[in-house]
Amino acid sequence: MKVKVRVRGIYATALSKILYDRGVELVDVTDVIAKRLGISELRGVPADVTIKSDDEDPSNILVIGFPESVKYVVKVLIEEIPYVIVNMPEVGLYATFKTSIVGSRDNECIIDTPYGQAPIVDVRECVNGAEVYATSIRVPLKKGERMVFSNKLRVVGYYAILSRGGKVTFSNFIKNKERISELVVISSNYVRKGYSIHWRSNVDDANISEVINELETLMSKLEGIEKELRYSKPLEIVYEGERVALIILPSLSKEYLDSVRAKITPTTPYHHSLRSLDDNLKYLVDILDVIASRVEEGILRKCIKEWIKNNLTDYEVSIRHVKPDGSVISLSSGKVRNIIDDNGLCISIERGIVGKGSYDGLGIPKEVGDKALTEVCEGRWWVIHRYLSSDGRVKGMYININTPPEIIPYNNVKYVDLGVDLILRDSRVCKLVDIEEFRELVRSNSLRYDILIEVLKTLNTLLTSLCTSEG
């Protein structure tokens, strides 16, 4: 399949290398990456798909574009990068269908959709039972996010998004002021005809005649969709719009991308872990990359690890528990009580227990003076939480199954939870918990085969070493 892809963000060099080696055409390439790969920049050529870092969490990448092209690019990436976790919502951006209003809730108008009930905006009146056309304008990528639809239909092109109305807006990534002036003049003719245009970043270096031709095509497409909707069945998708995928990169995925990047430019160990931690570390990573061209990889890795270890005992450590949908739970911070560096860094974090109630999964009451001792090790697919009474007695253990943790500077521990967990009480009788969550991750294809194998191996190891029998 021939697909044109634009790549941006902190993983751009490694991802561009992977895609280029698989025969994907790279367009709108930055001059740095063009030089590294020895290819043309192809500025002004529109992309079918854009790949970029997630602004909210740079450990994720977003893949956005035309549906079949997105599916193909995601397929390539998950075939090449190990241990990734993929979320691709069933609903696409600007997916369009006919439906009915089912009522109002919390001052929002609610409709039926192929994916469940959801709010719709831009309706003149919220009349129960009224037939409306709906286009998705927000799709849920992470837990807590929701679908939102609009009664204002939209069609998507390389250069513009067209709808009915009389408004003109511009992508923040269009920097060419002369081009913006040209587009204002072009837009005026379509605004007078009753259209709204949102100009996309692809238009910045595009051939202006191609831009005008596309607007004519989008007008015809919008009229065709409106006609098709009149004769379509309720909830039948008549226009797919775009697809969006969220790909989560755990520690081992970042290590692999480090190795890919190192094939074409000097790359420090922990390159992508450090870049995804804090944008302020960019210049430090640049310096480490230069050092990597002159220092043996093992020595540099050891030096960085010493830097991480030296920071661990000075401040409290925070634990970022990332769910497979990309949402993040921040566990209470604690002090590092022990550090072992033997074929991988292991730390023990002591955290005070606050609040009342009982411990999740264990059903054991929380008591005054309780504390948690959390054991985190690089390379392990689990994290152990031991809950201790005030006199030091182990009340129970909660073993979280997760991707191998990142232990990174400025006292951050980060891993991706994999759904299923193991609990252990005083009697050494173990019980698997959250099994249904794990099954749903498997059913939805969020977890790839390589992760499933590691989860099964990990459970076998833990059940054999810690448990007398499985509850």
C-alpha positions in Angstrom: 0.0 0.0 0.0 1.4 3.4 -0.9 1.1 5.8 2.0 2.7 9.3 2.5 3.6 10.0 6.2 4.8 13.0 8.0 6.6 12.4 11.3 7.1 14.8 14.1 8.1 14.7 17.8 10.8 13.2 20.0 10.7 9.8 18.3 10.9 11.3 14.7 14.3 10.0 13.8 13.7 6.4 14.9 10.2 6.2 13.5 11.2 7.7 10.2 14.0 5.1 9.9 11.5 2.3 10.6 9.0 3.6 8.1 11.6 4.3 5.4 13.0 0.8 5.7 9.5 -0.6 5.2 9.0 1.4 2.0 6.7 4.1 3.4 7.1 7.4 1.6 8.1 10.2 4.0 6.9 13.7 3.2 7.4 17.2 4.7 10.6 15.8 6.2 12.7 18.0 8.5 16.1 18.9 7.2 17.8 17.1 10.0 16.1 13.8 9.4 16.4 14.2 5.6 20.2 14.5 6.1 20.3 11.5 8.5 18.4 9.3 6.1 19.8 10.7 2.9 16.4 11.5 1.4 14.5 14.4 -0.1 12.5 16.7 2.2 9.5 16.6 -0.1 8.1 19.8 1.3 4.7 20.7 -0.1 3.7 17.1 -0.6 0.6 16.4 1.6 0.6 13.5 4.1 -2.0 10.8 4.3 -0.9 10.2 7.9 0.7 12.3 10.6 2.6 10.7 13.5 3.5 12.9 16.4 4.3 12.7 20.2 1.3 13.1 22.5 1.5 16.6 24.1 -0.1 15.3 27.3 2.2 12.4 27.7 5.3 12.2 25.4 5.6 8.4 26.2 2.7 8.1 23.7 2.5 8.7 20.0 -0.5 9.7 18.0 -1.3 8.4 14.5 -3.8 10.5 12.7 -5.1 10.5 9.1 -7.2 8.8 6.4 -8.7 5.5 7.8 -7.0 2.8 5.6 -3.6 4.7 5.7 -3.7 4.9 9.5 -4.5 1.2 9.8 -1.6 0.3 7.5 0.9 2.6 9.4 -0.2 1.2 12.8 0.3 -2.3 11.5 3.8 -1.5 10.4 4.7 0.1 13.7 3.4 -2.7 15.9 5.2 -5.2 13.7 8.5 -3.4 14.1 8.4 -2.0 17.7 8.2 -4.5 20.5 5.9 -4.3 23.5 3.7 -1.4 22.3 0.1 -1.0 23.5 -2.4 0.2 21.0 -5.7 2.1 21.4 -7.7 2.8 18.3 -11.2 4.0 19.0 -13.9 2.3 17.0 -15.3 5.8 16.1 -13.3 7.9 13.7 -13.0 11.6 13.8 -15.7 13.2 11.6 -17.5 9.9 11.2 -21.0 10.8 10.0 -24.4 9.2 10.3 -28.2 9.8 10.7 -29.7 9.4 14.2 -32.4 10.7 16.6 -32.3 12.9 19.7 -33.2 10.8 22.8 -33.5 13.6 25.3 -31.3 16.0 27.3 -29.1 15.3 30.3 -27.1 17.8 32.4 -28.0 20.6 30.0 -26.7 18.6 27.0 -28.6 17.3 24.0 -28.2 13.5 23.8 -28.4 11.3 20.7 -28.1 7.6 19.9 -24.8 6.6 18.1 -23.4 3.3 16.8 -21.2 3.4 19.9 -23.7 4.3 22.6 -25.4 7.5 23.7 -23.4 10.8 23.5 -23.9 14.5 23.5 -24.4 16.5 20.3 -23.7 20.2 19.8 -24.8 22.8 17.2 -28.4 21.7 17.2 -31.0 24.5 17.0 -33.5 22.7 19.3 -33.2 19.6 21.4 -36.5 17.9 20.6 -36.9 14.3 21.7 -37.3 12.0 18.7 -36.2 14.6 16.2 -34.0 13.2 13.3 -30.6 14.8 13.1 -27.3 14.3 11.2 -24.2 13.8 13.4 -20.5 14.1 12.9 -18.0 13.1 15.6 -15.8 16.0 16.6 -14.1 14.4 19.7 -13.1 10.7 20.1 -12.1 9.1 23.4 -8.5 7.9 23.4 -8.0 7.7 27.2 -10.2 6.8 30.2 -12.5 9.7 31.2 -12.6 11.2 27.7 -15.9 11.0 25.9 -17.4 11.1 22.4 -18.9 14.4 21.3 -20.8 14.9 18.1 -21.9 17.9 16.1 -24.9 18.6 13.8 -22.5 20.5 11.6 -21.2 18.1 9.0 -17.5 18.2 8.0 -15.5 16.7 5.2 -11.7 16.3 5.4 -9.1 16.9 2.7 -5.3 17.1 2.6 -5.4 20.9 2.9 -8.8 21.8 4.4 -11.8 20.7 6.5 -15.0 22.0 4.9 -18.4 22.5 6.4 -21.5 24.7 6.1 -21.3 28.1 7.7 -19.3 31.2 7.1 -16.1 31.0 9.1 -12.4 30.7 8.3 -9.8 29.3 10.7 -6.2 28.3 10.4 -4.0 25.6 11.9 -1.5 27.0 14.4 1.2 25.3 12.4 0.7 27.5 9.3 3.6 29.9 9.7 3.8 31.5 6.2 2.1 34.9 6.5 2.0 35.3 2.7 0.3 32.0 2.4 -2.3 33.0 5.0 -3.0 36.2 3.1 -3.6 34.1 -0.1 -5.9 31.7 1.8 -8.0 34.6 3.1 -8.6 35.8 -0.4 -9.4 32.3 -1.6 -11.7 31.6 1.4 -13.8 34.7 0.8 -15.4 33.2 -2.3 -16.5 30.1 -0.5 -17.7 32.0 2.6 -20.0 33.9 0.4 -21.4 30.6 -0.8 -22.2 29.6 2.8 -19.1 27.4 3.6 -16.7 27.3 6.5 -13.1 26.4 6.0 -10.5 25.2 8.5 -7.1 25.3 6.8 -4.7 22.5 7.7 -1.0 22.6 8.2 -0.4 20.7 4.9 -1.4 23.9 3.0 1.6 25.9 4.2 3.9 24.8 1.3 1.3 23.4 -1.1 0.7 24.2 -4.8 -2.1 26.8 -4.7 -3.9 25.3 -7.7 -4.0 21.9 -6.0 -5.5 23.7 -2.9 -8.3 25.3 -5.0 -9.0 22.0 -6.8 -9.4 20.2 -3.5 -11.9 22.8 -2.2 -14.1 22.1 -5.3 -13.8 18.3 -4.6 -14.7 18.8 -0.9 -17.8 20.9 -1.9 -19.0 18.0 -4.1 -18.2 15.5 -1.4 -20.1 17.4 1.3 -23.2 17.7 -1.0 -22.9 13.9 -1.8 -22.8 13.0 1.9 -25.8 15.2 2.6 -27.8 13.5 -0.1 -26.7 10.0 1.0 -27.7 10.7 4.6 -31.3 11.4 3.5 -31.6 7.8 2.2 -29.4 6.1 4.7 -30.5 3.9 7.6 -30.3 5.2 11.2 -26.8 4.9 12.7 -25.3 3.7 9.3 -21.9 5.3 8.8 -21.9 7.1 5.5 -18.5 8.9 5.9 -15.6 7.6 7.9 -13.6 10.9 8.2 -10.2 10.2 9.8 -8.9 7.6 12.2 -6.9 8.2 15.3 -4.7 5.7 17.2 -2.8 6.1 20.4 0.3 4.0 20.8 1.9 3.7 24.3 5.6 3.2 24.4 6.8 1.4 27.5 10.5 1.2 28.6 11.4 -1.7 26.3 9.8 0.0 23.3 11.9 3.1 24.0 15.1 1.1 24.3 14.4 -0.5 20.9 13.8 3.0 19.4 17.2 4.0 21.0 18.8 1.2 19.1 17.2 2.2 15.8 18.2 5.8 16.2 21.8 4.8 17.0 22.1 3.1 13.6 22.0 6.5 11.8 23.2 9.1 14.5 25.0 8.9 17.9 22.5 8.1 20.5 22.9 8.0 24.3 21.4 5.2 26.4 18.1 6.3 27.9 17.7 8.8 25.0 13.9 8.4 24.5 13.2 7.8 28.2 14.9 11.1 29.1 13.3 13.0 26.2 9.8 11.8 27.2 10.4 12.7 30.8 10.8 16.5 30.5 11.3 18.8 27.5 13.8 20.8 29.6 16.1 17.8 29.4 16.4 18.2 25.6 19.7 20.0 25.8 21.2 17.6 28.3 20.2 14.7 26.0 21.8 16.5 23.0 25.1 16.7 25.0 24.8 13.0 26.0 24.3 12.1 22.3 27.6 13.9 21.4 29.3 12.1 24.3 27.9 8.8 22.9 29.9 9.3 19.7 33.1 9.2 21.8 32.5 7.0 24.8 31.8 3.3 24.8 28.1 2.6 25.3 28.5 0.5 28.5 30.5 3.1 30.2 28.0 5.9 29.4 25.1 3.8 30.5 26.9 3.1 33.8 27.5 6.9 34.3 23.9 7.8 33.6 22.7 5.1 36.0 25.0 6.5 38.7 23.4 9.9 38.1 20.0 8.4 38.6 21.0 6.5 41.7 22.5 9.7 43.3 19.2 11.5 42.8 17.1 8.8 44.3 17.9 9.3 47.9 17.7 13.1 48.0 13.9 13.5 47.4 10.7 11.5 47.6 10.0 9.3 44.6 6.7 9.5 42.7 5.2 6.5 41.0 3.2 7.0 37.7 0.9 4.0 37.2 -0.1 4.2 33.5 -3.3 2.4 32.5 -3.4 0.7 29.1 -5.8 3.3 27.8 -3.1 6.0 28.4 -4.7 7.5 31.6 -2.3 8.0 34.5 -2.8 7.3 38.3 -0.2 8.9 40.5 0.5 6.8 43.6 1.5 8.5 46.8 5.2 9.4 46.9 7.7 7.9 49.3 11.3 7.7 50.4 13.8 5.2 48.9 15.0 2.9 51.7 17.2 0.6 49.7 19.0 0.5 46.3 20.5 -2.6 44.7 22.3 -2.4 41.3 22.8 -6.0 40.2 22.1 -6.5 36.5 19.4 -3.8 36.8 18.5 -1.2 39.3 16.2 -2.3 42.1 14.8 0.2 44.7 12.5 -0.1 47.8 10.2 2.8 48.4 8.5 3.3 51.7 5.2 5.1 51.6 2.9 6.1 54.5 -0.7 4.9 54.4 -3.3 7.6 54.8 -7.1 7.4 55.0 -9.4 4.6 56.2 -11.0 1.6 54.5 -9.3 -1.5 53.3 -6.5 -2.4 50.9 -7.7 -3.0 47.3 -8.1 -6.6 46.5 -6.9 -7.8 49.9 -9.9 -6.7 52.0 -7.6 -6.1 54.9 -8.4 -3.0 57.0 -6.0 0.0 57.0 -4.8 0.9 60.4 -2.9 3.8 62.0 0.8 3.4 61.5 0.6 1.1 58.5 3.0 1.7 55.7 3.7 0.3 52.2 7.0 -1.0 51.0 7.1 -1.0 47.2 9.8 -2.9 45.4 10.6 -1.7 41.8 13.2 -3.4 39.6 14.3 -2.6 36.1 13.6 -5.5 33.7 10.9 -7.1 35.9 7.4 -7.4 34.6 5.9 -6.8 38.1 6.0 -4.4 41.1 5.5 -5.7 44.7 3.6 -3.7 47.3 4.0 -5.1 50.8 1.6 -3.6 53.4 3.1 -3.6 56.8 1.6 -2.9 60.3 3.1 -0.5 62.7 5.2 -3.3 64.3 6.6 -4.4 60.9 4.3 -7.4 60.3 3.4 -8.1 56.7 -0.4 -7.8 56.4 -0.5 -8.7 52.8 1.0 -8.3 49.3 -0.4 -6.8 46.2 1.7 -7.7 43.1 1.0 -5.5 40.1 1.7 -7.1 36.7 3.1 -4.3 34.4 5.7 -3.5 31.8 9.3 -3.3 33.1 9.5 0.1 35.0 11.4 3.1 34.0 13.5 4.5 36.9 14.5 7.9 35.6 16.0 11.1 36.9 14.3 13.5 39.3 12.7 10.6 41.1 10.2 9.2 38.7 9.1 5.6 38.4 6.8 4.8 35.5 5.3 1.6 34.1 2.2 0.5 32.2 -0.3 -1.6 34.1 -1.4 -4.8 32.3 -4.7 -5.4 34.0 -4.3 -8.7 35.8 -2.7 -8.6 39.4 -1.9 -11.1 42.1 -2.7 -10.8 45.8 -1.1 -12.7 48.7 -2.3 -12.9 52.3 -0.6 -14.3 55.4 -1.4 -17.9 54.4 0.6 -17.7 51.2 -2.6 -18.4 49.3 -2.6 -16.3 46.1 -5.5 -15.0 44.1 -5.6 -13.4 40.7 -7.6 -10.2 40.5 -8.8 -7.9 37.7 -8.9 -10.9 35.3 -11.8 -9.4 33.4 -9.9 -6.2 32.7 -7.0 -8.3 31.3 -9.4 -10.3 29.1 -10.9 -7.1 27.7 -7.5 -5.8 26.8 -6.9 -9.1 25.0 -10.2 -8.9 23.2 -9.7 -5.4 22.1 -6.2 -6.2 20.7 -4.7 -3.5 22.9 -2.0 -5.9 24.1 0.2 -7.5 21.5 1.3 -11.1 21.4 4.8 -10.4 22.8 3.2 -8.8 25.9 0.8 -11.6 26.4 3.7 -14.1 26.4 5.5 -12.1 29.1 2.4 -11.8 31.3 1.9 -15.6 31.2 5.6 -16.2 32.0 5.5 -13.7 34.8 2.4 -15.2 36.4 4.0 -18.7 36.2 7.1 -17.3 37.9 5.2 -15.6 40.7 2.8 -18.4 41.4 5.6 -20.9 41.6 7.9 -18.7 43.8 5.4 -17.0 46.1 2.2 -19.2 46.4 1.4 -22.6 47.8 -1.9 -22.7 45.9 -3.9 -20.4 43.7 -7.2 -19.1 45.1 
